[in-house]
Amino acid sequence: MSPRRLEAEALRDAVLSVAGELNPRMGGPGYRDFTTFTRNTQFYEVFDAVGTEFNRRSLYRTWVRSGRSPLLDVLDCPDPSTAAPNAR
């Protein structure tokens, strides 16, 4: 069997689950692991989110196109600022 790539989000979710820290809440608004501030333009500052509200599945993470997650970057997560063509 050829090796398969494991997605960063799935790996994060699996680590939280094995550690017993995965928040099982489904639906609702996503969580934000960043703050915003304005100085002539909008800036985003990513922070190390700690707490059960941030331990939801990565599917519920609110993405900021210009804000990257250091944890997910280490796990080779795709760059959120890169747009993909619509495959219709």
VENHUSUL-V124357 format. One record per backbone hydrogen bond with DSSP energy under -0.5 kcal/mol. NH is the residue of the N-H (numbers start at 1). CO is the residue of the C=O. E is the energy in kcal/mol with one decimal. If there is no record, write none. Layout:
BEGIN
nh->[NH & NH]
co->[CO & CO]
e->[E & E]
END
This chain:
BEGIN
nh->[7 & 11 & 12 & 13 & 14 & 15 & 16 & 17 & 18 & 19 & 20 & 21 & 22 & 23 & 24 & 31 & 33 & 35 & 37 & 39 & 43 & 45 & 46 & 47 & 49 & 54 & 55 & 60 & 61 & 62 & 63 & 64 & 65 & 67 & 68 & 70 & 73 & 74 & 75 & 76 & 77 & 82 & 83 & 87 & 88]
co->[5 & 7 & 8 & 9 & 10 & 11 & 12 & 13 & 14 & 15 & 17 & 16 & 16 & 55 & 22 & 60 & 31 & 45 & 43 & 41 & 37 & 35 & 44 & 33 & 47 & 51 & 52 & 57 & 58 & 31 & 61 & 67 & 63 & 64 & 66 & 68 & 69 & 70 & 71 & 73 & 72 & 79 & 81 & 85 & 86]
e->[-0.5 & -2.2 & -2.4 & -2.4 & -2.3 & -2.4 & -2.3 & -2.2 & -2.7 & -2.0 & -1.2 & -2.7 & -1.1 & -2.7 & -0.7 & -1.7 & -0.5 & -2.3 & -1.9 & -2.3 & -3.2 & -2.8 & -0.5 & -2.0 & -1.2 & -1.4 & -1.1 & -2.2 & -1.8 & -2.8 & -0.6 & -0.5 & -0.5 & -1.2 & -0.5 & -0.6 & -2.6 & -1.8 & -1.2 & -1.8 & -2.3 & -1.5 & -0.6 & -0.6 & -1.4]
END
